[in-house]
Amino acid sequence: MASSGMVRVEPVTLAWAQALAQGDDVFAERFGVPVEPGWSGFPEVIPRLGEAIADGRPTVWGSLQERQMSLAMLAKRV
């Protein structure tokens, strides 16, 4: 059973994505942050996330429709 504690959610950095792509144990050792077993439902995405960050591509999660709605709302404010 997992211990109770605080969860922090932060935007992923290139260093974090690269370490996670190498393995949860690598991330934990490098950054001193324990990784919850089974945290990633789609582990095959982690290396691609690092590639996207390195290439400067958007790393926003969500559906295309959500992004379009957000952009439309931002455009109305301008």
N, C-alpha and C positions, 0 to 999 in steps of 0.2 A: 504494500500500500504506500502511495506517495505521501510524503509529509506535506502538511499545509504550509503555505508561505506566500510570498508576494510574487506576482508575475509582472515582468516588465516587457512591454512591447516597444520595439524601436525599429526604425528603418534599417534595413540590411546594408552593410557596407561591403565593398569589394573584398576586403580582408576576411570578413566574416563568411561571405559566400564561398570564397576559395577554401577556407579552413573546413567549412561544413561539407564541401564537395569531397574533401580528403577523408572525412569521417568525423563522427560526433566526438570521438576520443581526442582527435587532433584539435578540434575547436575548444573542448574543455581544457586541454592542457595549455594551449596557446593563450587563451583569454581568461582562464580561471573561472569559467561559468559552466556549471554542470548542464548537460543536455538531457532532457527527458526522453527516455527510450520510446521509440515509435512516434516522435513528434511530427515527422514529415509524412503526410499521406501520399506524397508524390516525390520520392527521393530522386527520381530521374530528372526533375526540374532544377535541382540545386546547381549543377554545373552550368546550366543554361542561364540561370539567374546571374551568376558571376560574369558570364560572357556579356550579358545585356548591360550590366553595370559598367564593365570595362569599355564597351563600345559606345556608351552614352545613350543607350536606348531607354525609353521610359520603363520604370519598374513598378508602375501602378498595377495593383491587382483589382480585379473586378471585370464585369462584362463590358463589352463595347458600348452597349446601350447606356450603362451607368456613366461611362466617360463622356459620351456625347451629351447626355443631359447636364453633366457638370460643366462642360464647356459652354453649353447654351446659356446656363445660368450665369456664368462668368461674363459672357459677352453682353448680357443684358445690363450688367453693372457698369460696364465701361461707357 
